[in-house]
């Protein structure tokens, strides 16, 4: 019996090629699966926030709120999304259609990029970067560029003025926000990693939260994050009494829906960062000296510990969301000059003083 060695070599090379292809496919799936899971979870979170806002606003204004679309009206946000998806997307006849179309996408993409560095639970973060919090500030600073492009591409004075307001507001409040984050980084051995910041607050329960060590920074961060999200009382870029709808005036259909999603993405991301920076992240709120065994729950079992830590993070985040939503339906809108004065004349000097105090205490402790 004569064996053809060339055929055997061809079979072996083909099998090796197939195994390499299978490994490549598995590698791609292993990379994309967590990203798609996070995107799906964030989308569900946005739908829940829209429903919560409608229910909370109805309670504040003594209304009924959504009740027909699904149980307790929980499917109302999904129905609105489907309606916007099926509507016609109009383009301004004399506007710049490329800028007009790219603007909403930039606003949404910058929001999704910020979720890369959020620790949703113990060892549950897509990218543990050493500059995690500053990556969020850099990613969120891209959004006003998209809003400015949308306003300019609309060929509408109201839209363009709304885009200019969005850019001015973002610059005014990003600086105090970054100074507050820098103060937190100095407290954690010069680390800006979100995971390191959460672990530094883990020992004393709620007494170890940076909320107590940085109360001034917490208040400034809260005000600046609301201004970055363009929520009342800081929604000057889309003030309906002055600018019709600001940079959204000429938009319809899914492009208008992208702006809607971007605003809630930013609201959720700011609440996550308040939880991570000031409320201890996934850590328990009970002091360690009382029940030390609780602090090992998130580290014992991979699945159970991850679920518990994720539940703690989400509980703190959505508890803080209630404050942001109630603020929108309680306080009146500021004027543009009041908004800029608050950012430049009050928050910026106070945040600089807070950073100076933090640096002084760090030098004394050395």
N, C-alpha and C positions, 0 to 999 in steps of 0.2 A: 504494500500500500504506500503510495507516494503522497506526502503531505506538502501542500503548496504553502511555503513559509510567507510569501508575499500576502496571501489572503489572510493568514493568521495575524500578521502585523497590521494589516488594514483594519481587521476587526478590533484589535486591541486599541489602536489609535482612535477608532470611532467611539469605543466605549469610554476611553479617557476623555474625549471631547464632550461626550454626553454628560459625564459626571461633572466636568468643569462648568458646563452650561447650567446643570441643575443647581450646583453650588452658587453660581452667580444669581440665579433666579431667587433662591432662598435668601441670599444676602440682600437683594433688592427688597424682597417682602419684609425681611427683618428690620430694614431701615424705614420703609414706608408705613408699616403697621402702627407703630406708636404715634407717628405724625397724624395719620388719618384718624386714629382713636381720639387724640387730643382735639383735632378739628371738629369731629362729631360731638364730643363732649362740650366744647365751647359753644357750638351752635345750639345745642340743647339748653345750655346755660343762658344764652341770650333769649331764647323763647320763654324760659322761666322768668327772667328778669322783666320782660315786657308784660307778662301776666301779673307779676307781683306789683309792678308800677301801677297798672290799671286798678288792681284791687286796693292798694294803699291809697291812691289818689281818690278813689270812690269813697273809701272810709273817711278820709280827711274832709271831703266835700259833702259828705252825707248823701252819697248816691248808691245805686245798686252795683254798678260796674258790669263787666261782661258775665253773662250767665247762660247764653244759648249755645255757643259753639263748644260742644263737649261738656264733660262734668265740671261745674263751677266756672265755665268759660275758659278752660285751660288751653283749648285749641284755637282761641281767637287769634293769637299771634301767627300760628301756622296758616290760618285762613287768610290773614292779611298778606303774608308772604306769597301764597299762591296767587292771590289777586294781583299783586304787583308784578309777579312773574309773567302773567298772561296779558298784562296791559301793553299797549304799544309804546315803544321807546322813541320819543320824538327828538329831532336834532334841530338846533337853531339854524335858520337859513343863511344868516350872515356871520355866524360864529366860527370859531376854529374847532372843527369837528374832532380833530385828533386830541387836542387838549381837553375838550369837552368829554370825550369817551375815556381818556386815561385817568382823569382826576378821581372819580369814585374808586377805581381799582387801587390806586396808590393809598387812599385813605384806609381801605380794608386790609391791604397787605401789610401796612405798617402796624396795624393792630394785631394781626396774627403773628407777626415776627416777635412781638413782645412776650408772647406766651412761651417762647423757647426756654426762658431762664426762670420760669416760675416753678418752685418745688411744690407740687400738689400734695405730696406726702413724703414719707421717709424713703429716700432713694428713688423718688419718682419725679424726675426732672429730665427734660430732653437734652439740655446742654448746661452743665454746671460750669459756667465761665467765671474766670477770676474777676471779670469786670461786669458781672451780671446786671446789677442795677443801672449802671451807666449805659449798658447796651439797650436797656429799656428806654432810657431817656433819649438815646440817639435814634432808636427806631420810632418812638412816638413823635419826634421832631420832624419826621418826614411827612406826616399827615397834613400839616398846614400847607406844604408845597402842593399837595393834591387839591386842597380846597382853593388855593390861589389860582391854580391852573383851571379849575372848574369855573371860578368866577370870571377869569379873563376869557376863557373859551366860549362863554355864554353870550358875549357881546351885549351885555345888559348892565346898566349902571348899578342897579341894586345888587346883582350878583357879584360884580367886581368889588363893590364896597364891602360886601360880606366877606369876600376872600381876603381883602386887605385887613379887615378887622380880625379875622381868624389868625393871620400871620402876626399881627401886632400883639394880640392876646397871648399867643403861644410863646413868643419871645419874652414877654413881660413876666410870665409865670414859670417858665422853665428854669430860669436862673435861681429863684428861691427854692424851687423843687430840688435842683441839683445840689445846692448848698446844704439842704436838710439831709440828702442822701450821703453827702460827704461827711457830715457830722456823725451819721450812723457808722460809716466805714471806719472812722477813727476810733470808735468804741470797740471794734472787732479786730484789733491787731492789724489795722490797715488793709482789711480784706473787703472787697466789694462783691464777693460771691454770695448769692442769695441763700445757698445751703449753709455757709459758714455763719451768716447772720442769724438764721433760725437756730442753729446749734448753740450759738453763744447765749441764747435766751432760754435754754432748756433746763437749767438747774433748779431755780427757785419758783417754778410755777408762774403764776401771773405777777409775782413780785419781781421776776427777772425780765419782764417785758420792757422794751425800750420806751414804751409809753410813759413810764414813770421816770426814766433817766433823761428822756428828751421830750418833756411836755410842750415846750415852746416849738420845737421842731415838728411835733405831731400836729399841732394846730396849723402851723404854716403849710405843712404837707397836705393836710386835709383841704384847706382853702385853695391851694395851688392845683391839686388834683381835680377838684371840681371845676376850676377855671380851664384846665387842660381838656376836660371832657366837654366843655361848652354847655354846662348844665346851669339852669337857673340857680342863683341870680346872675350868672355869668354867660348867658346865651346871646351875647350881643351880635355875633356874626350872623345869626338867623332871626333877629328880632322882627316879629311879624308886624308890629305897629309901625316900624320904620322902613324895613327893607323887603316887604312882602314875605319872602322866605330866605333872604340872603343868597348865599351861593347855590342853594337848592331850587331857586325860583324857576329855572327853565327845565328842570329835570322831571322825568316821569318814568313809570314802569320800573324795571329792575335796577336801573341806575339810581333812581331815587331810593329804592330799597337798600342799595349798597351803603348809601350815606346813613340810612336808618340803622343798619347793622353796625357800621363803624362807630356810631355814637355809643351804642350799648356795649360793644367790644371794649372801648376805652373806659367805660364806667366799670365793667367787670375787672379789667386789668388793674385799674387804680385801687379797687377794693382788695384784690389779691395782694398788691404790694403794701397796702396798709397792714394787712394781716401778717405778711412776711417781715416787714421792717419794724413794726411796733407792737404786734399782738402775739408774737411767739410762734407763728406758723403752725406746724403740725403738732406742737408740744401741748401736753395737758396743762390746764390752768391751775390744778391743785399743786401746792408746794411739794417738792420732792421729799422733805423730811417727814411728811405725814403718811404718804403711801408710796414708798419708793418702788414697789413692784409694778405700779401702773406705768412707770417710765420705760419699762422693758417690754411692754406689750407691742409697741411698734417695731421692735427689733427682733422678737422671737420668731414669729412665723412670717414668711414672705408675703403670702396672700392676705392673711388676716391682719397682719401689722400694717400693710399698705392700705387696706380698706379702712381701718380705724384712723390712721393718720390723715387719709384723704377726707374722711367724714369730719374730723376736727377742723381741718383747713377750710372746708366748704361752709361749716357752721359759722366760723368767725367771719368769713367773707360775706355771706348773705346777711348776717346780723349787722355788719357795717353798711351793707347796701341799703338797709332800711333807713339809715340816717341820710344817705345821699338822696334817696327818693323822697323822703319826707321834707327835706330842705327845698327841693324843687317846687313842691306844692304848698309851701309855707311862706317863703320870702319873696319880695318883689324884685324886679330886675333893676340892676344898676344902670346909670348912664355910662357912656363910653369914657368920659373924662374921670369919673369916679373909679371905674375899673382900672384904668392905667395908673391913677394916683395910688390906689391901694397896692398895686404890684410894685411900682418903682419907689414910692415914698415911704411905705410902711413895711411890706413883707421883705423887700430886699435888705434894708438896713437891719431889721430884726434877725433875719436868717444869717447875715454876716456876723452879728454880735453873738448869736448862738454858736456858730462855728468857732469863733474866737474863744468863747468860754469852754467849749469842748476840748479845743486844742490845749488850753491852759491847764485844765484838769488832767489831761493825758500827760503833759510834761511834768506836772507836780507828782503824779503817781509813779513816774519813773524814778 
